[in-house]
């Protein structure tokens, strides 16, 4: 008699073992066809299982997905990705010095955010996750404002009521980040539905990690996006690890995450997330599809989380140290720089000069940020702020709690 067996996805390699990325199905650069944005959903099924790539190993842009951006646009993209990385590096060191409490880097994933932001219209509403600071940088948010949020000082946009890295900006059309995973998707779908009801041309775009596709909010969002043909782009950033959990556990072992799109009736694209040109092209394609009334697209951005999940994580406990170097899709900044060098508009000397310039910019921003207060010095936010901006009229039980808190603070002074 046959006996059923429980299948547990296998992690390709653990610490001390040789990295194995044979599970990452690659397509050659330029190989994947680019259909018209109004293509039938069923015809995107092959695109959800292949990999849209533009840059080949020599740095040449090839194939039908080449967005043919001007050199100035590419140089802007490189600058923004470098600024994001250097901002991350400075904040990582700052946390280790005990000057901020927590941080999440986007090391190796800069193209996922920067290229997408550059491909979208300024009026489009973005729903980031906590590793999408490149969206904020590309949208022109001040580094000082981002740093002040990390410090929870007097200039904090969240007024001390959010965890570090949970930024937002109304003027920049950046929705508040949530520590609850996958919430961005139903929020973005709902916002897009409202825009469609009002007859606006603006669309929404949201980002989650591949691990969050196991959450119910992911599936609810796809259902509503399908039924109401919401003008939204649903980005799944597959960086291979959900903290210490391998991507196969979220369902990416046999089929791609992008395949969830055609499976429910939405277009799906699987994209090289470390290829700036491919991310830009795929985002522009999905934006045109959404804006033209053809509905949502599920984009899987295949990338690699080169650093720790956060400053509270040690990846050496669950994955090989050699994985970063052996990741087959390389580094997004190095790949775009290689392309620009090939085009004759970039070289190592200019790259070094830009890094030095941006490091000074980040350092100056930090000096200004701490002038508004640090964790231990400077003006402090009123603790009573935590009770504001939730209810139009504060309920009695919260008024009681607020008064008790203020009384305790007064007694301790």
N, C-alpha and C positions, 0 to 999 in steps of 0.2 A: 504494500500500500504506500502511495506517495505521501510525503509529509511536506506541508508548506514551510518555507523558511523566511525569516525576516531579512530583508536586504538593508544593509547599512552602507551608505556611500563610503568609499575608501579615500582617505587623504593620500595624495600622491607621494608625499615625503614629509618626514618629521625631522626634528633637529638631529644632525649628524648623518642624515641620509642624503643621497644625491638628488637635487631638485629634478622634478619630472613635469614638464609642461606639455606632454604629448596630448593631453586632453583638450588643449586650446586649439580648436579647429581654425586654421588660418587659410585665407585666400590670398593669391598673389596680388600685389598692388596693381590696380587698374583692371583686374579681371572681372569684377562684378558689374553687371549692367545697371544703367541708371534709367528707370522708367519715368514717364511723366508723373507729376505729383497727383494727378487724378486717376491713377491706376486703380483697378479693382483690388480690394483687400486680398482676395485669394491669390492674386499674382504677386503679392509681396512675400508669400510664404518662403520662396527660395532665398529672398534677401534676409529673412530672419534667421536663416541657418548658415549663410555665408558670412563674409566679413568685408565691409566696405573699407577699402584702403586707397590712398592716393600717393603717398610717399613710398618709393621703393628703398631698397637697402643703400643705394648710392645717394639718396636725397633728391632724386628726380621726381617731379610730379607727373603722374601718368594716369590715363584712363578717363572714362566719362564723368567721374565724380569730381574731377579737378575743378575747383571753384574759380580758378584763374584770378586770384586776388592780386591787386597792385602791390608792388614792393613796399609802399608806405603802409598798407594794411598789414602785411606780414611782419614788418618791423614793429608796428604797434602791438601786434599779438605777442611777439617775442618779449618786448619790454614789459607788458602786463604780466606775462607768465613769470618772468624773472622777478618782478616786483612782488608778486604773490609769494614766490619761494623765499625771497629774502625777508619779507615780513614774517613768514612762518618760522624761519630760522631764528630770527631775533626773539620772537615770542616764546619759542621753545626754550631758548637759553634763559630768558627772563623767568619762566616758570621754574626752571631748575635752580635759579637763584632765590626762589621764594618770594618773588615780587608780584607774581600773579598766581592764582590757585590752580589753574587747569588750562590745558590747551589741546587743540586737535589740529594737526597739520594735514596738508593736502599733497605732500611730497609725491611726485610722480603722476599726479592727477590734474595738473594745472590746465592742460588743454581741454579737459572735460568741461570746465567752467568758462574759461576765457574765450575759447573759440565759439562756444554757444552764445555767450553774451554779445559777442561781436556780430553774430549772424542774425540776431533778433532785433526787432524795432525797439526804440527807447520806451514806447508806450506799453509794450508787452509786460505782463505781470509775472514776476519770477517767484517761485516757491522753493527756496534752497534747502539743502540739508546742512549739517554742521561741518562738512568738508568741502563746501563750495565757496570759500572766501574769494576765489577768483572771480565769481560773479560780482561781488561787492566792489572789488578792485576795478574790474572792467567797467562797471557802471559809474565809476568816478567817486565812490565814497571816500571820504577822508580817512587816511590811516589813523589820524588822531582820534576820530570818532570810534573807530574799531578798537583801538587800544584803550580808550576810556571805558568802553563796555567791559573789557576784560578786567579793568581795575575797579569797576563799580564805584567810580568816583563821582564828583559833583557834575561832571559833564556826560555822564553815562546816559545814552539814548533810552535805556530801559529803566533808568532811575533805580538801579540796584535790585530789580525784581526778576531778573533772569540769570540763568547760569552763564558763565563765560562762554563765548563764541556763539551765543544765541542772538545774533544781530538782527536789525531790521532797519528799513528806511522807507518812509512813505514817499518822499520826493524822488527816490531812485527806483520806485516800484519793486521793492524787495520785501516780501512778506516775512513776518516774524518766524524765526527758526524755532522748532520744537524739539525737545529731547525725546518726545514720544514718537517712535519710528512709524513711517508710512503715512502720517497724518497729512503730509503735503499733497498727496495724490487726490483724495476726495476734496480737499480745499481748493486745489487748482481746477479740478473738473467743475466744481460748483461756481467758482469765479468765472470760468470760461462760459458756462451755461448762461450766467447773468449777462455777460458781455454780448452773447448772441441774442438774448431776449431784447436787449436795448439797441440792437442793430449796429453795434460797434465793430470796428475792424481789428481791435486789439485781441491778442490771444494770450493764453497762459502757458507756462512751462514749469515743470516740477522735477525734482531730482530725489531719488532714494537709492540706497545701496541694495545689492542683490539679496542680502539677508532679509531685508524688509518685505520682499515679495511673499514671504510666508505669512505676513500679517493680513488680517481680514480687510483692513482699509484698502490694501492694494487691489483686492478682488472687487470690492464694492465700487471703487473708483473706475475700474475698467468696465464694469457693467453699466454704470451711468454714462460714461463716455461713449460707449457703443450705442446705447438706446437713444441718447439725445444728440449724438454726433457733435459732441462738444469740441470747440476749437482749442485744443490743448496738445502739448507735447509732453509725454510721460517718459522721462529718462531714468533708466535703471543703470546705475554705475556699478558694473561688475568688477570690483577690484580684488576679487578672489577670496577675500577674508572678511567675515562679519565678526569683528574682534578676533577670537581664536577659532571660529567655526568656518570650516572650508566651504566654498561656494556650492559644492555638490549637495550639501545638506538642505539648501534652500530649493533644490529641484533643478539645479543646472548641470546635472551629471550626464544625462543622455540627450536632452534637448536644450536649446538656447533659451535664455530668458526672453529674448525678443519674440520667440515663437508664441508666447502667451498672447501677443497681439492678434495675429491671424486666428488663433484658436478661439477667441471670443468675438471676432469680427472687426478688429482694428488692424490698421497697417502696422507692419513690424520691420525694423531695420536693425541689423547687428553691425556695429561700427568699431573700427580701431580707435579706441579712446586716447591713444598716445600719438595720434596723427592729427595735428592741428587742422590741416586742410580737410581731412575726412570728416572730422567733427563739425567743422564750419559748413561743409557741403550738405551733410545729412540734416543738420538743424535747419538750414535754409530750405531744404526740400520739404521737411515736415511742417515748417512754418507756412510755406506757400500752400500746402495741402489743407492745413487747418483754416487759413484765412480765406480760402476759396470755397469753403463749405463742405469739404470732403471728409471732415472728421479728424479724430485723434490719431497719433502715431506713437507706438511704443518703440523707443530707441534703447537698445542695449549697448552701452559704451564699455568695451572690453579694455580694462586697464589693470594696474597693479598698485596696491597700497605699499609704497616703498618704505614707509616708516611705520612706527607703532600706531595702533588704533588711536591712542591718546597718550597724554603724559602719565596716565595711570596704568599703562600696558607695557609688557615686555614680550615682544614677538619672538625672541630667541627661545622661549619656553615651548613654542608650538610649531615653529617652522624653521627651515634651514636658513642659516645666515647667507648662503650663496644664492638664494632665490632672486634677490634684487638684481644681481649682476647677470643672471641667466634668463631673466624674463625676455621672451622672444620679441616683444614689441618695443623694447628700448625705452628711452627717456624722451618725453615730449619736447622739452626745451632743446636738448641736444639734436634731436631730429629736425626741428624747424631751423635751428642755427645752421646745420649741415646743408639744408635746402637753400638758405639764403647765401651761404658761401658759394654754393654751386652756381647760383644766379649772379654772382659777382657783386653783391651789395653788402657783404658782411665778411669779417675776418676776426681772428683771435684778438687782435689789438683793440678793435672797436668793441668786441664783446667784454673784454676786461675793463675798458673804460666805462661801459654802461653799468657793469656790476658795481664798480666803485661809486659811480654817481648815485645809484639806487640805494646802496648801503648808507650813504650820507643822508639821503632822503628819509630812510627808515629811522635812522638815529635821531634826526631832527624832530621827526614826528613823536618819537618816544619822549624827548625832552619836553615838548609841548604838552603831551598827554599827562605826564606826572606833575606838571604845574597846576593841574586841576585836582590833584590829590592822589595819594597812593593807598595801599592797603593799611598803612600805619600812620600816615601823616596827611595833613591838609584838611580841607573842609569835608565834613561827613554828611551823607544823605540822612534826612529825617526818617527814622524807622516807621513812622506813621504812613509813609508813602505806600507801603505794601497794601494798605487798605483802600487806596484810591484807584479810580479808573476801571472799576469792575461793575459796581452798581450805581445807578443814577442817584439813589438815596440809600445810604448804608443801612443794612438791617440792624435791628437792635442787638443781636448777639455779637455782630462784628464791632459795633460801637463799644460794647462792653469789653471785648477783647482788646481793642485799640486803647481804651482808657486804662485798662489794667497794665498793658505794656508800657505806656508812657509814665504811669505812676511808678513802676519798677525802675525804669531808667532814671527818673527824677530822684528816687530814693538812693540810688547807687552813686550819684554824682557828688 
